[in-house]
Amino acid sequence: MSKKILVIEDDKLLSDLLGKKLKDIGFEVAFAFTGAEGLASLRANKPDLILLDIVMPEKNGVEVMEEMNKNPETDLTKIPVIIISNSGQPVEIKRVLELGAKDYLIKANFNPQEVVEKVIKQIGD
């Protein structure tokens, strides 16, 4: 059975690009385009890993992580989260790492292969 990745990202183009790259190597991928959608999908799909944007409509990535940590089934000790954000602000990075993010990528500075490598590092292939 293939491992499931949930991509919570409001940029459809980036979501499609990451999804294709991950599907090509055998992962099952689900998408959510808002933080609230992401939380609903998280409960329904029980992913093995989440790729999470910070700045999104409805709930931002920090709020999603805070909600995850309130539920023993979805807390960040059970489901690894890799942040993908436009912001490289030290205060933001510090906050998501405190909440339990396993890794952090700045959109302007990564390529999709880097994301794949970080995913495999967290959950295998």
C-alpha positions in Angstrom: 0.0 0.0 0.0 1.4 3.4 -1.0 1.9 6.1 1.6 -0.4 9.1 1.5 0.7 12.7 1.3 -1.7 15.6 1.9 -0.7 18.8 0.1 -2.4 21.9 1.8 -1.4 24.7 -0.5 -3.6 27.5 -2.1 -1.3 27.8 -5.1 -2.9 25.3 -7.6 0.0 25.3 -10.0 2.5 24.5 -7.2 0.1 21.8 -5.8 -0.2 20.2 -9.2 3.6 20.2 -9.7 4.3 18.7 -6.3 1.5 16.2 -6.7 2.7 15.0 -10.1 6.3 14.6 -8.8 5.1 12.6 -5.7 2.6 10.5 -7.7 5.4 9.6 -10.2 7.4 7.9 -7.5 4.4 6.0 -6.1 2.9 8.2 -3.4 -0.9 8.7 -3.1 -1.6 12.4 -3.0 -4.6 14.4 -1.8 -5.0 18.2 -2.1 -6.6 20.9 0.0 -6.6 24.6 -1.0 -7.5 26.2 2.3 -6.5 25.5 5.9 -10.1 24.5 6.8 -10.2 22.2 3.8 -6.9 20.8 4.9 -8.1 20.0 8.4 -11.2 18.2 7.0 -9.1 16.2 4.6 -6.7 15.4 7.3 -9.4 13.8 9.4 -10.9 11.9 6.4 -7.7 10.7 4.7 -5.2 10.1 7.6 -2.1 11.0 5.6 1.4 9.7 6.4 2.8 13.2 5.8 1.6 16.8 5.2 3.1 19.5 3.0 1.7 22.7 4.4 1.7 26.3 3.2 1.6 29.1 5.8 -0.3 31.9 4.2 -3.7 30.6 3.1 -7.4 31.5 3.2 -9.7 30.6 6.1 -7.0 29.1 8.4 -3.2 29.7 7.9 -0.7 26.9 8.3 0.2 27.9 11.9 -3.5 27.6 12.8 -3.7 24.2 11.1 -0.8 23.0 13.1 -2.3 24.3 16.4 -5.6 22.5 15.6 -3.7 19.3 14.7 -1.9 19.4 18.1 -5.2 19.6 20.0 -6.3 16.2 18.7 -4.4 13.1 19.9 -5.0 11.4 16.5 -3.5 14.2 14.4 -0.9 15.7 16.6 2.4 16.5 15.1 4.2 13.6 16.9 2.2 11.2 14.7 2.0 13.0 11.3 5.1 14.8 10.1 4.6 18.2 8.5 7.0 19.9 6.1 6.3 23.6 5.7 6.5 25.2 2.2 6.2 29.0 2.5 7.0 32.2 0.7 8.2 33.7 4.0 11.6 33.0 5.5 11.0 35.2 8.5 13.0 33.8 11.5 10.0 34.3 13.9 7.8 32.3 11.6 10.3 29.5 11.1 10.8 29.4 14.9 7.1 29.2 15.5 6.4 26.3 13.1 9.4 24.3 14.4 8.2 24.9 18.0 4.8 23.5 16.9 6.4 20.4 15.5 7.2 20.9 11.8 9.9 18.5 10.7 11.3 20.7 8.0 10.9 24.0 6.2 11.3 25.1 2.6 11.1 28.6 1.2 9.2 28.5 -2.1 11.6 30.8 -4.0 14.6 28.6 -3.0 13.6 25.0 -3.7 13.0 22.7 -6.6 10.4 19.9 -6.6 13.1 17.2 -6.3 14.2 18.7 -3.0 10.6 18.3 -1.7 10.6 14.6 -2.7 13.9 14.1 -1.0 12.6 15.7 2.3 9.4 13.6 2.1 11.4 10.3 1.6 13.7 11.3 4.5 10.6 11.6 6.8 8.5 8.6 5.7 10.6 6.5 3.3 9.5 5.6 -0.2 
